[in-house]
Amino acid sequence: MIPSSTGGSFSSILVSEADATQRYTGITQDLPSRLNDHNQGTCIYTARCRPWRIESAIAFRSEAKARSFEKYLKRHLRRLI
């Protein structure tokens, strides 16, 4: 199940179904639409490893908090996985 927008922002981790070692971390206000963008190939950073699925998504009330968490994930994700 893909959560819809809650009026806030999502910080998410996507994993490639073509290559499970490839992950993408980002934020969005519309998670289903953003996942569709990645799977349609409209995002240059993720086009080559399509299709993508959501590994984790966390909803935040503010974009600032989502962005802060995204930065944390990008700094530490390689060590955590």
DAHU-V385269 format. One record per backbone hydrogen bond with DSSP energy under -0.5 kcal/mol. NH is the residue of the N-H (numbers start at 1). CO is the residue of the C=O. E is the energy in kcal/mol with one decimal. If there is no record, write none. Layout:
NH,CO,E + NH,CO,E
//
This chain:
3,1,-0.6 + 9,60,-2.3 + 10,28,-3.7 + 11,58,-2.4 + 12,10,-0.5 + 12,26,-3.0 + 13,56,-2.7 + 14,24,-3.3 + 15,53,-2.5 + 16,19,-0.5 + 16,22,-2.3 + 17,51,-3.3 + 18,49,-0.7 + 18,51,-0.7 + 22,19,-2.6 + 23,21,-0.5 + 24,14,-2.2 + 26,12,-1.9 + 28,10,-1.9 + 34,30,-2.3 + 35,31,-2.5 + 36,32,-2.0 + 37,33,-2.2 + 38,34,-2.1 + 39,35,-2.3 + 40,36,-1.8 + 41,37,-0.7 + 41,38,-0.7 + 42,37,-1.8 + 43,37,-0.6 + 44,42,-0.6 + 46,43,-1.2 + 47,43,-1.4 + 49,46,-1.1 + 50,47,-1.0 + 53,15,-2.1 + 55,13,-2.9 + 55,53,-0.5 + 56,13,-1.7 + 58,11,-2.6 + 60,9,-3.3 + 66,62,-1.8 + 67,63,-2.9 + 68,64,-2.2 + 69,65,-2.3 + 70,66,-2.4 + 71,67,-2.3 + 72,68,-2.0 + 73,69,-2.7 + 74,70,-2.6 + 75,71,-1.8 + 76,72,-2.0 + 77,73,-3.0 + 79,76,-0.6 + 80,76,-1.7 + 81,77,-1.8
//
